Amino acid sequence: MVEQQMQKQKDQPQRLRQLEKITAYRATGQPPPPRRLDAHGVMLGKEFCLIALPYEHFSHTERWIDEHAPFNNTMVFTLTNGGRGYIGSDAGLAMGGNGGYEAGSMPNWMAHEVMSPNLGPPAVGSETIIQGAISALWA
């Protein structure tokens, strides 16, 4: 995919730089920088919980919080605390480019995440990590 995109994007310097970063990581065998996700919560007893998350999460994250949070009322804000791009469900990420709007596509030149240091979508398995970080706030 990278080699094909290098040819297609030869007149797009920003895109070529991003593809060159991917090529460099592939050559060394090192993974690209990890995606940082800082989850924050404000709780008022057992009555209310506000969760703030970076990135734009698909609705599965909010639905999971609504189902599992030990509060009478919850509110979820995304695109807070930095972080650009979409966080899809594991099922969507496993489908690659067919997994939903900009969730698992690489590259997706129309996405606002394209030029990020993460170089691609999150890995399958990230959903469980995110849910663990959120539920740790409730402890």
N, C-alpha and C positions, 0 to 999 in steps of 0.2 A: 504494500500500500504506500509506503513512504517513497519508494523509488518512482512509482506512478505519479504521485502527487508532486514530486520534485519537477517532473517534466511538465505537468499541467500548470504549475504555479510559477514557472520560471520568470514571469514578468511581475511577480508579487513579492517584493523584498521582505516584508514582514512575515509572510507565510513561509518563505524559504528559510528565514532565520529560525522559525519554530520547527520546521522539518529538520533542519540541521542539528538542533538541540536533541531531537528524538534520535537522529542517526548517531550522535555522539554517545548517548546513553546506551544504545544498542551495541555499539562497538566495544564499550567497556564492560558491558554486562551489569552495570549498576542500575538500580531502579531510579526513576526520577524522584524529585523531592516529594515527600508525603504530603497529603492534603490535611491541613490542620482544621479541626472542627471544635470550637469552643462553645459548649452548651451552657447556658445560664438560665437560672430559674428564680422567680420571686414567688414565695408561698405565703399565704395568709391562713395559718392554721390548716384545717382540712377543707376549708371552704373554697379556696381559689389558688390556682397556680398559673403563672405566666412563664412560658418557655420561650427563650430567644435563641435562634440558631443561625449560623452563617449559611450561605448558599441558598438556592431556591429549591426546596424539597418538593418532591411530588406529594400528592395528597396522602399517600400511604403513611407518611411520618405523623401527620396530624391525626389521622384515624387511629394509628397505634397508640398515640398519647391519650386520646379520648377514651380508648378502651382499657388502658392499663394504669392510668394515673389514679392515685388514691385520693382524689380531690373531687368535691362536688361540682366544681366548674374549672375548666381549663381554657387557656388561650395560647395560641402558638403564633409567634412572629418568626418569619424567615428573612433572609437577606439582611441580617443584623450581624454585627461583630466581624465584618470583613467577609471575604470569600465570594468569588464570582462563579456563576455557573449553576448547573442543575445537578441534583442528587436524586437519581431514580431508585426504584425498588430493585432488590436483587434479581427478581424475575425479569424486570425490564432491562437491567444491565446485561443479563445473560443472553438477551436477544440481540445485543450489539446495536447496529444502526436501525434495526427494526423494533427497538424496545421503547419507543416513545420519543416525544419531541426533545431532541438534543441530549437525551440522557446517555446513550451509549455510543454515539457516533464519534468516529475519529477518522479524519478531521471533519469538523462541522464548521466551515468557514463563516457561517452566519451567526454562530453563537458568540455571546460575549465572553465566554471562557477560553476561546481559541488561543489567545496569546498569554495565557496564564503560565506560571511555572510548573503546574501539575501535568501539562502535556497530554492529558487525555482524561477520559471519564474515570470515576472511582471503580474499584474492583468489586466483583461479586463477593459478597461477604461483608461489605461495609454496612449493610442494613443492621446486622446484629451488633456491630461495634457502636453504631450511632444509638441504637436502642439502649445499650448498656450505659452509655454516657448520660443519656437522658434519665434513665431510671436511677442512676447513682445520685442525681440531684435530690431525689425524693427521700433518700436515707437520711 
